[in-house]
Amino acid sequence: MEQEDSVYYLADSDLDLSFTSVATTTDRSLSARSSLARSSLTLSFNESRLSAASTTATPSTAVPNCHPRPHRRHDNPNWAAIHAATTLSSDGSLHLRHLKLHRLVGSGNLGRVFLCRLRDYDHANFALKVVDRDSLTSKKLSHVQTEAEILSSLDHPFLPTLYAHLEVSHYTCLLMDYCPNGDLHALLRKQPSGRLPIQAVRFFVAEVLLALEYLHAQGIVYRDLKPENILIREDGHIMLSDFDLCFHSDISPKLDSRTQIKEGSSSCFGDRRREERVTEFVAEPTTAFSRSCVGTHEYLAPELVSGNGHGNGVDWWAFGVLIYELLYGSTPFKGGSKESTLRNIASTKGVRFPAAEGEREEAGMAEARDLIEKLLVKDPRRRLGCTRGATDIKRHPFFNGIKWPLIRTYRPPEVRGLAVKRSKSKAQLGGVASPRRRRCFWKRLSHLTRIKASKYSLNSNHNYYSYVNHKV
C-alpha cells in the first residue's frame, strides 16, 4: 500500500478549499460506471474573499435553512446540531463558516461530496455536496436546480434529508445525510462470489421499492437507479441518492378496491377460504413522458434506448436490472462493449439466467426470477409496475413475509463488509429509565408474543424477516 502526501487547491474561487491529503492507493478496482476518490483534509475559508462576495452570498435559500422534516427528527442528532448552530448564529441562519470539512468522500458528474461536521460539535456527521456552477454547462445547471428542488421536498426514511441549501458566490452547497457504509456497488464487490445472499437482496430492494414508490407518488421519475446510487446508512438501512436526472410529471392518486381470497384453517370438510375486500392506494405517474436519453447504459430501458420517448416504466425496468445484478453479480444484458450492451437491450430477446450452481438453490430464487422476468418485459405497457406501480410489485411472492409498515424496524442482514451500528433504545436516548414494573411487563409480553409467533410460524427468523412460501 502506497501513501502520498499532496496539497489540493480550488483555484479562482471565493472559498479557499486548500487542504492536505493523504491519498491511499489500493488494489480495489472501481467500476467504469462510477468514480470514487477518498482523502483526509482540513478546510479553511478565505474570509476576506467571502466578505468581498457577500453581495452574492446567502446563508441559505428560502428552502429554508433548517428543513422541517418529521421523520426520525426526535432521535436524529443532526437536527440537534443544526438547531444549536442556528440558535447561536447572529442572524439565525446556517453559514459555511459553521462547517468544517474532514475528507472528500466522492466526486461525481456535478460536484464533490465532503464529510463535514459543525464547528464545536463533533457528534453529528453530514455530507456536503459542493457544486461549482461556473464549471457547468446550462444543461448541467438545470440538473443541479432539479436536484435541489427535489431534495427540498423529500420526507422519507429511505431518502436523504436536506438540512440546508446554501448559495455562496458561484457555489451551490447542499447539506445532507452522511452514509458511512458506502454504496451497494462497493458492498457487492466485497463479496467473495460477487453477489449477495437472497435474504440480503430482498431486504435492500424492498427498501428501494418503498423509496421509488414515494418518489412516484410525488410525480417524480428517478431515471438513475443503480447500486452506486444506493447508499447504506450507519444503521444498515439504505438511502437513495443523486436526483439530478429526475423529471416531474402530473400524478392522479386513487383508491382501488379488489377482492382477495384468504386461506383459512383446514378441517374435515376441507380448506376454509374466505373473500376479503381490500382497498389500495395507487399513485403512479402513468402520464409521465420524456425524450431525454439519460442514465447508465446497463440500466437503460428499451424505450429509452430507442429514443421514442419514455415514462415511469424506466424505473421499474431498472429495478429489475438491480435485483438481477445483486443476485448474479452482473447486469442481464451486459455485452463486450457499451454498444453491444445497448443492442442487447434493444433486441427482442428476453432475459436469461445463469445456470444454478450446485444441486439445490436458495429458497426464493424461483420467485426472484419470476419477478425479474415480469419487470424486464421490453414492452412497457405489459411491464409489472407500469400501471399500478409499487402496489402490484409488493404483492409479488418474492416479497412474501415482509410487513411493509414495519420495515424500518427490521434488523439489517449480516453481510460481509457491512458494519452496522445498533441504535440505542428510546429510553437510552432520552436518558430516562422506565419503571421496573413496566419493564418487566413488557419483557413478559414480548416473550409471550414470540411464543405465539413461533406457534403459528409467523416471521420466526430472528435476523429481520423470513421467506414465506404459500404454495402447497
C-alpha positions in Angstrom: 0.0 0.0 0.0 1.5 3.3 -1.1 0.9 6.7 0.6 1.4 10.0 -1.0 1.2 13.5 0.6 -0.3 16.1 -1.7 -1.9 19.6 -1.4 -5.1 20.4 -3.3 -6.4 23.8 -4.2 -9.6 25.0 -5.7 -8.3 27.8 -7.9 -10.0 31.1 -8.6 -12.8 30.7 -6.1 -14.3 32.6 -3.2 -13.7 29.6 -1.0 -10.2 28.6 -0.1 -10.6 24.8 -0.3 -7.0 24.1 0.2 -6.2 21.0 2.3 -3.6 18.5 3.0 -4.4 15.0 1.8 -3.1 11.5 2.4 -4.1 9.6 -0.7 -4.2 5.8 -0.4 -3.8 3.5 -3.4 -5.4 0.1 -3.0 -5.9 -2.8 -5.3 -9.7 -2.3 -5.4 -10.8 -1.8 -8.9 -13.5 0.8 -9.5 -16.5 0.3 -11.8 -16.5 2.1 -15.1 -19.9 3.3 -14.1 -18.7 5.4 -11.2 -15.6 7.1 -9.7 -14.8 7.5 -6.1 -12.0 9.5 -4.5 -11.2 9.5 -0.8 -8.9 11.7 1.1 -8.4 13.3 4.5 -8.5 17.1 4.6 -8.9 20.2 6.7 -10.8 23.1 5.3 -10.1 26.8 5.8 -12.4 29.5 4.4 -10.9 32.6 2.9 -13.0 35.1 5.0 -11.7 38.2 3.2 -12.7 36.9 -0.2 -16.1 35.7 1.2 -16.8 39.1 2.7 -15.9 40.7 -0.6 -18.5 38.5 -2.3 -21.1 39.0 0.4 -23.5 40.6 -2.0 -23.9 37.3 -3.9 -23.7 35.1 -0.9 -26.8 34.0 1.0 -26.8 31.8 4.2 -29.4 29.7 2.6 -32.1 29.8 0.0 -35.6 30.0 1.2 -35.7 26.3 1.0 -35.4 27.1 4.1 -32.3 26.9 6.3 -33.5 24.2 8.6 -35.9 22.0 6.7 -38.8 20.8 8.9 -39.0 17.1 8.4 -40.8 14.9 10.9 -39.2 11.5 10.0 -36.6 10.5 12.7 -36.3 14.1 13.9 -36.9 13.1 17.5 -33.8 10.8 17.6 -31.7 12.4 14.9 -28.6 14.2 16.4 -28.1 16.1 13.1 -31.2 18.2 13.8 -30.0 19.0 17.3 -26.6 20.1 15.9 -28.3 22.3 13.2 -30.6 23.8 15.8 -27.7 24.6 18.1 -25.7 26.2 15.3 -28.5 28.4 14.0 -29.5 29.4 17.6 -26.0 30.8 18.2 -25.8 32.4 14.7 -26.2 36.2 14.7 -28.9 36.0 12.1 -30.4 32.7 13.0 -29.1 31.1 9.8 -26.6 28.5 8.9 -23.4 29.7 7.1 -20.5 28.0 5.5 -18.3 29.3 8.3 -20.2 27.0 10.7 -19.0 23.9 8.8 -15.6 22.1 8.9 -14.8 19.5 6.2 -12.9 16.4 7.2 -12.4 14.5 3.9 -13.5 14.1 0.4 -15.8 11.1 0.0 -16.8 11.2 -3.6 -16.6 13.1 -6.9 -19.5 13.0 -9.4 -20.7 14.4 -12.6 -21.8 17.7 -11.0 -19.6 18.3 -8.0 -17.8 16.8 -5.0 -19.1 15.4 -1.7 -17.3 16.0 1.6 -17.7 14.5 5.0 -18.3 17.5 7.3 -19.3 18.4 10.8 -20.4 21.6 12.5 -17.7 23.6 14.3 -17.6 22.9 18.0 -19.9 19.9 17.6 -18.3 16.6 16.6 -21.2 14.3 17.3 -23.1 14.7 14.0 -21.8 13.8 10.6 -23.1 15.4 7.4 -22.4 15.1 3.7 -21.8 18.4 1.9 -22.2 18.4 -1.8 -20.3 21.3 -3.4 -21.1 22.3 -7.0 -19.1 24.9 -8.8 -21.7 26.4 -11.1 -19.1 28.3 -13.2 -17.7 24.9 -14.4 -21.0 23.5 -15.6 -23.0 23.9 -18.8 -26.5 25.3 -18.8 -27.9 21.8 -19.1 -26.0 20.6 -16.1 -27.0 23.7 -14.2 -30.6 22.7 -14.7 -29.8 19.3 -13.3 -28.4 21.0 -10.2 -31.5 23.0 -9.8 -33.7 19.9 -10.3 -31.8 18.0 -7.6 -32.0 20.9 -5.1 -35.8 21.3 -5.7 -36.4 17.6 -5.3 -34.2 17.2 -2.2 -36.1 20.1 -0.5 -39.4 18.3 -1.0 -38.4 14.8 0.3 -39.5 13.4 3.6 -38.9 9.6 3.7 -36.8 7.3 5.8 -35.0 5.8 2.7 -34.4 9.2 1.0 -31.9 11.9 2.1 -32.8 14.8 4.3 -31.7 18.3 3.0 -30.6 20.1 6.2 -29.5 23.3 4.4 -29.2 24.7 0.9 -26.5 27.4 0.7 -25.7 29.6 -2.3 -22.3 31.3 -2.0 -20.9 33.2 -4.9 -20.8 30.6 -7.8 -21.1 27.6 -5.4 -24.2 25.6 -4.6 -23.8 23.7 -1.3 -26.3 21.0 -0.2 -26.0 19.7 3.4 -27.4 16.2 3.6 -27.2 12.9 5.5 -23.8 11.1 5.5 -23.8 7.3 4.9 -20.6 5.8 6.3 -21.2 2.3 4.8 -20.7 3.4 1.2 -22.9 2.1 -1.5 -24.4 -1.2 -2.7 -21.9 -1.4 -5.6 -18.9 -1.3 -3.2 -20.6 -3.9 -0.9 -21.3 -6.2 -3.9 -17.6 -6.1 -4.8 -16.6 -7.1 -1.3 -18.5 -10.4 -1.6 -16.3 -13.4 -2.5 -18.8 -14.6 -5.1 -19.5 -11.0 -6.3 -23.2 -11.4 -5.3 -25.4 -11.1 -2.3 -27.4 -13.7 -0.5 -31.1 -13.7 -1.5 -32.2 -12.6 2.0 -29.9 -9.6 1.9 -31.1 -8.8 -1.7 -34.8 -9.0 -0.6 -34.0 -6.6 2.3 -32.3 -4.0 0.3 -34.5 -4.0 -2.8 -37.7 -3.9 -0.6 -36.4 -0.6 0.9 -35.5 0.7 -2.6 -39.0 -0.2 -3.7 -40.5 1.9 -1.0 -38.3 4.8 -1.9 -39.4 4.6 -5.6 -43.0 4.3 -4.5 -42.7 7.6 -2.6 -40.9 9.3 -5.5 -43.6 8.2 -8.0 -46.3 9.3 -5.6 -44.8 12.7 -5.8 -44.8 12.5 -9.6 -41.0 12.1 -9.8 -39.5 9.7 -12.2 -36.0 8.8 -10.9 -34.1 7.5 -14.0 -30.8 6.8 -12.3 -31.3 3.6 -10.3 -28.1 1.6 -9.9 -26.1 0.1 -6.9 -23.8 3.1 -6.9 -26.7 5.4 -6.1 -28.0 3.3 -3.2 -26.1 4.3 -0.1 -26.0 2.4 3.2 -26.6 4.3 6.4 -24.9 3.7 9.7 -27.8 1.5 10.8 -27.6 -0.7 7.7 -30.7 0.7 6.0 -30.5 2.2 2.6 -30.7 5.8 1.3 -31.3 6.6 -2.4 -29.1 9.4 -3.7 -28.4 11.6 -6.8 -31.6 13.2 -8.1 -30.2 15.3 -10.9 -31.6 13.1 -13.7 -35.2 13.1 -12.3 -38.1 14.7 -14.0 -41.6 15.7 -12.8 -44.9 14.6 -14.0 -48.6 15.0 -13.1 -50.0 12.5 -10.7 -53.6 11.4 -10.0 -53.8 9.4 -6.8 -56.7 7.0 -6.5 -58.1 4.2 -4.3 -58.5 0.9 -5.9 -60.6 -1.9 -4.5 -60.0 -5.6 -5.2 -61.1 -8.9 -3.8 -58.5 -11.3 -2.4 -59.0 -14.9 -1.1 -57.5 -15.6 2.3 -56.6 -19.1 3.3 -58.3 -20.4 6.4 -57.7 -23.3 8.7 -58.2 -26.9 7.4 -60.9 -29.1 8.7 -62.6 -32.4 7.9 -64.7 -30.5 5.5 -61.7 -29.2 3.5 -59.8 -26.0 3.5 -61.7 -22.9 4.5 -61.4 -19.9 2.3 -62.9 -16.5 2.6 -63.1 -13.5 0.4 -61.8 -10.2 1.7 -62.3 -6.7 0.1 -59.1 -4.8 0.1 -58.7 -1.1 -0.7 -55.3 0.0 -2.0 -53.8 3.4 -2.5 -52.3 3.9 -6.0 -50.3 6.9 -7.1 -48.3 6.2 -10.2 -47.2 8.9 -12.8 -48.6 6.9 -15.7 -48.8 10.0 -17.9 -45.1 10.8 -17.5 -43.2 11.4 -20.8 -39.7 12.5 -21.7 -37.5 12.1 -24.8 -34.2 12.8 -22.9 -31.7 10.0 -23.1 -30.1 9.9 -19.7 -28.9 7.2 -17.2 -26.4 4.5 -17.0 -26.2 2.4 -20.2 -26.5 -1.0 -18.5 -29.7 0.1 -16.7 -31.4 1.9 -19.6 -34.8 0.6 -20.6 -35.5 -0.4 -24.2 -37.9 2.5 -24.8 -35.2 4.9 -23.5 -32.6 3.3 -25.9 -34.9 3.7 -28.8 -35.3 7.4 -28.2 -39.0 7.4 -28.9 -39.9 8.6 -25.5 -40.3 7.0 -22.1 -42.2 7.3 -18.9 -42.4 5.8 -15.4 -41.7 2.3 -16.7 -37.9 3.1 -16.9 -37.7 3.0 -13.1 -39.4 -0.5 -12.9 -37.1 -1.8 -15.7 -34.1 -0.5 -13.7 -35.5 -2.1 -10.6 -35.5 -5.5 -12.3 -31.9 -5.0 -13.5 -30.9 -4.1 -9.9 -32.4 -7.3 -8.5 -30.6 -9.3 -11.2 -27.2 -7.7 -10.6 -27.4 -8.1 -6.8 -28.3 -11.8 -7.2 -25.9 -12.7 -10.0 -23.2 -10.1 -9.8 -23.7 -8.7 -13.4 -26.4 -6.9 -15.3 -28.6 -9.1 -17.5 -27.8 -7.5 -20.9 -24.2 -6.6 -20.5 -22.1 -7.1 -23.6 -18.5 -6.7 -24.5 -18.8 -3.0 -25.1 -21.3 -0.2 -24.5 -22.7 -0.5 -28.0 -23.2 -4.3 -27.7 -25.0 -3.8 -24.3 -27.4 -1.3 -25.9 -28.0 -3.7 -28.8 -28.8 -6.5 -26.3 -31.3 -4.2 -24.5 -33.0 -3.1 -27.7 -33.2 -6.6 -29.2 -36.4 -8.8 -28.9 -34.6 -11.4 -26.8 -35.7 -11.7 -23.2 -33.7 -12.0 -20.1 -31.6 -15.1 -19.5 -30.4 -16.5 -16.2 -27.1 -18.3 -15.3 -27.3 -22.0 -14.6 -27.8 -22.8 -10.9 -24.7 -23.8 -9.0 -25.0 -27.0 -7.1 -27.9 -29.3 -6.7 -30.0 -27.0 -4.6 -30.5 -23.3 -4.9 -31.5 -20.8 -2.2 -35.2 -20.7 -1.3 -36.9 -17.9 -3.1 -34.7 -17.9 -6.2 -37.6 -19.1 -8.4 -39.7 -16.3 -7.2 -36.9 -13.8 -7.8 -36.5 -15.0 -11.4 -40.2 -14.6 -11.9 -40.2 -11.1 -10.6 -37.2 -10.1 -12.7 -38.9 -11.5 -15.8 -42.1 -9.5 -15.1 -40.0 -6.3 -14.6 -37.8 -6.8 -17.6 -40.6 -7.0 -20.1 -39.5 -5.0 -23.1 -42.9 -3.6 -23.8 -43.6 -1.0 -21.1 -47.4 -1.5 -21.5 -47.0 -5.1 -20.2 -44.3 -4.4 -17.6 -45.1 -5.0 -14.0 -45.5 -1.7 -12.1 -46.2 0.5 -15.1 -49.9 0.7 -14.4 -50.2 0.4 -10.6 -46.6 1.0 -9.5 -45.2 -0.5 -6.3 -48.7 -1.6 -5.2 -48.5 -4.6 -7.6 -44.8 -5.3 -7.1 -45.2 -5.5 -3.3 -47.7 -8.3 -3.7 -45.3 -10.5 -5.7 -44.4 -13.8 -3.9 -40.7 -12.7 -3.8 -41.7 -10.2 -1.0 -43.8 -12.7 1.0 -43.1 -12.3 4.7 -42.3 -8.6 4.6 -44.5 -6.4 6.8 -44.2 -3.2 4.9 -45.2 -0.8 7.6 -42.6 -2.3 10.0 -39.7 -2.5 7.5 -37.8 0.4 9.2 -37.6 -1.7 12.4 -36.2 -4.7 10.6 -32.7 -5.7 11.6 -30.3 -5.4 8.5 -28.8 -8.7 7.2 -25.4 -9.8 8.2 -23.3 -9.3 5.1 -19.5 -9.4 4.7 -18.1 -5.9 4.6 -21.1 -4.3 6.2 -20.6 -2.8 9.7 -23.9 -1.9 11.3 -24.2 0.3 14.4 -27.0 -0.8 16.5 -29.2 2.1 17.6 -30.0 2.7 21.2 -33.4 2.4 22.6 -35.6 5.5 23.1 -35.2 5.1 26.8 -31.4 5.3 26.4 -31.6 8.2 24.0 -33.8 10.2 26.3 -31.8 9.3 29.4 -34.9 8.3 31.3 -35.3 4.7 32.5 -38.8 3.2 32.6 -40.1 1.9 35.9 -39.1 -1.7 36.8 -42.6 -2.9 36.9 -43.3 -1.6 33.4 -40.1 -3.0 32.1 -40.9 -6.5 33.5 -44.4 -6.3 32.0 -43.1 -5.5 28.5 -40.5 -8.2 28.9 -43.2 -10.8 29.7 -45.4 -9.5 26.9 -42.6 -9.7 24.3 -41.9 -13.3 25.5 -45.5 -14.3 25.0 -45.6 -12.6 21.6 -42.5 -14.6 20.5 -44.1 -17.9 21.7 -47.3 -17.1 19.8 -45.5 -16.1 16.7 -43.4 -19.3 16.8 -46.6 -21.3 17.3 -48.1 -20.0 14.1 -44.8 -19.8 12.2 -45.0 -16.1 11.6 -41.7 -14.4 10.8 -39.7 -16.6 13.1 -36.4 -15.5 11.6 -34.6 -13.6 14.4 -32.5 -11.7 12.0 -35.1 -9.5 10.2 -37.8 -11.5 8.4 -38.2 -14.8 6.8 -39.2 -16.0 3.4 -42.7 -17.5 3.5 -43.8 -19.8 0.7 -47.6 -20.0 0.5 -47.5 -22.7 -2.2 -48.8 -26.1 -1.1 
